[in-house]
Amino acid sequence: MLTSLKGKSVIVTGGSKGIGRGIATVFARQGAKVTIAARNEADLKAAAAEIEGDVRYAVCDVSDWASVQAMVDGTAEAQGGVDVVCANAGAFPQTKIVEMDPTEWDGVMATNLKSSFLCVKAAIPHFSKAGKGRVVLTSSITGPVTGFPGWSHYGASKAGQLGFLKTAAMELSKYNTTINAVMPGNIYTEGLKDLGQDYLDTMAASIPLKRLGDVEDIGNAALFFASDEAAYITGQQIVVDGGQIIPESLEAMEEI
C-alpha cells in the first residue's frame, strides 16, 4: 500500500518546521525526492540535514509569485520534474479583530491562501508535461468548522483554501491532476508549544483520543492523497483531529 511514491518529486512548502517537516519526513521515508521550501535558510538547512532521505531545500517567499515560480522550476530541474506539491506554508499570529492592524490580515492571507494559488499555478506546466500530478493543501478545522478568538484571519484563510480547492479540482483535471486538503486539528508543533502548557492540556482534554496530534499524522494523510491509490479522489478534504470536533462540550467528554 502506498508504494507508488518512491522516486517521485515532491515539494513541501513550510517544510522546515512543524506540520511541513512532518509531511516531508513521511514522504522522504517512502523514498520520494523532497524539496522543502520556506523563508529562513538556516531552519531549512537544519531540517534538510536532519530528515533522513533524499531531501534538498529552497529558500522561498510563498507569497511572492517570482519566488514561488523560481522554487518550483528549480525543483523540477533538480528532481526531474514535479509530481506532488504540498502547499503547507502557514502563519497563525493570534490577534483579536479589534486590535488587528489590516496589514496583519493581509500578511496571513498572502502566506496561507495566496500561496496555495501561486504554488498550483507554478506547478501546472510541470503537471501538464508529466501528464499527471497531485496537490495537497494543508487547511485546518479552524475556519471551515470551528473558530477561536484571535484567529479570524487564519480561519478565513483556511476556509478560503477549501473554496479554492473546488474550482481548482475542476481546472486541474485537464492535466490529470488531483487536489485535496488535509484539515488538521490541534497538532503538537513549535507554534502550539508557544501557546503554553495550560492551552495544550485544555485542548488535549477536549479530544476523544486524549492527545494532540503528531505532525506525521498529517503527513500520512497527505501521503495517501498523493498516492496512486488515491487517483480517483479530488476536490475533497479529510479531517485529522483525533475526534476533536465531535463532542458538543467538555461535559460530553466526561461521559466517556
Secondary structure in CASP SS format (residue, H / E / C, confidence):
PFRMAT SS
TARGET T0000
AUTHOR 0000-0000-0000
METHOD secondary structure of the structure
MODEL  1
M C 1.00
L C 1.00
T H 1.00
S H 1.00
L H 1.00
K C 1.00
G C 1.00
K C 1.00
S E 1.00
V E 1.00
I E 1.00
V E 1.00
T E 1.00
G C 1.00
G C 1.00
S C 1.00
K C 1.00
G H 1.00
I H 1.00
G H 1.00
R H 1.00
G H 1.00
I H 1.00
A H 1.00
T H 1.00
V H 1.00
F H 1.00
A H 1.00
R H 1.00
Q C 1.00
G C 1.00
A C 1.00
K E 1.00
V E 1.00
T E 1.00
I E 1.00
A E 1.00
A E 1.00
R C 1.00
N C 1.00
E H 1.00
A H 1.00
D H 1.00
L H 1.00
K H 1.00
A H 1.00
A H 1.00
A H 1.00
A H 1.00
E H 1.00
I C 1.00
E C 1.00
G C 1.00
D E 1.00
V E 1.00
R E 1.00
Y E 1.00
A E 1.00
V E 1.00
C C 1.00
D C 1.00
V C 1.00
S C 1.00
D C 1.00
W H 1.00
A H 1.00
S H 1.00
V H 1.00
Q H 1.00
A H 1.00
M H 1.00
V H 1.00
D H 1.00
G H 1.00
T H 1.00
A H 1.00
E H 1.00
A H 1.00
Q H 1.00
G C 1.00
G C 1.00
V C 1.00
D C 1.00
V E 1.00
V E 1.00
C E 1.00
A E 1.00
N C 1.00
A C 1.00
G C 1.00
A C 1.00
F C 1.00
P C 1.00
Q C 1.00
T C 1.00
K C 1.00
I H 1.00
V H 1.00
E H 1.00
M C 1.00
D C 1.00
P H 1.00
T H 1.00
E H 1.00
W H 1.00
D H 1.00
G H 1.00
V H 1.00
M H 1.00
A H 1.00
T H 1.00
N H 1.00
L H 1.00
K H 1.00
S H 1.00
S H 1.00
F H 1.00
L H 1.00
C H 1.00
V H 1.00
K H 1.00
A H 1.00
A H 1.00
I H 1.00
P H 1.00
H H 1.00
F H 1.00
S H 1.00
K H 1.00
A H 1.00
G C 1.00
K C 1.00
G E 1.00
R E 1.00
V E 1.00
V E 1.00
L E 1.00
T E 1.00
S C 1.00
S C 1.00
I C 1.00
T E 1.00
G C 1.00
P C 1.00
V C 1.00
T E 1.00
G C 1.00
F C 1.00
P C 1.00
G C 1.00
W C 1.00
S H 1.00
H H 1.00
Y H 1.00
G H 1.00
A H 1.00
S H 1.00
K H 1.00
A H 1.00
G H 1.00
Q H 1.00
L H 1.00
G H 1.00
F H 1.00
L H 1.00
K H 1.00
T H 1.00
A H 1.00
A H 1.00
M H 1.00
E H 1.00
L H 1.00
S H 1.00
K H 1.00
Y H 1.00
N C 1.00
T E 1.00
T E 1.00
I E 1.00
N E 1.00
A E 1.00
V E 1.00
M E 1.00
P E 1.00
G C 1.00
N C 1.00
I E 1.00
Y C 1.00
T C 1.00
E H 1.00
G H 1.00
L H 1.00
K H 1.00
D C 1.00
L C 1.00
G C 1.00
Q H 1.00
D H 1.00
Y H 1.00
L H 1.00
D H 1.00
T H 1.00
M H 1.00
A H 1.00
A H 1.00
S C 1.00
I C 1.00
P C 1.00
L C 1.00
K C 1.00
R C 1.00
L C 1.00
G E 1.00
D C 1.00
V H 1.00
E H 1.00
D H 1.00
I H 1.00
G H 1.00
N H 1.00
A H 1.00
A H 1.00
L H 1.00
F H 1.00
F H 1.00
A H 1.00
S C 1.00
D H 1.00
E H 1.00
A H 1.00
A C 1.00
Y C 1.00
I C 1.00
T C 1.00
G C 1.00
Q C 1.00
Q E 1.00
I E 1.00
V E 1.00
V E 1.00
D C 1.00
G C 1.00
G C 1.00
Q C 1.00
I C 1.00
I C 1.00
P C 1.00
E C 1.00
S C 1.00
L H 1.00
E H 1.00
A H 1.00
M H 1.00
E C 1.00
E C 1.00
I C 1.00
END
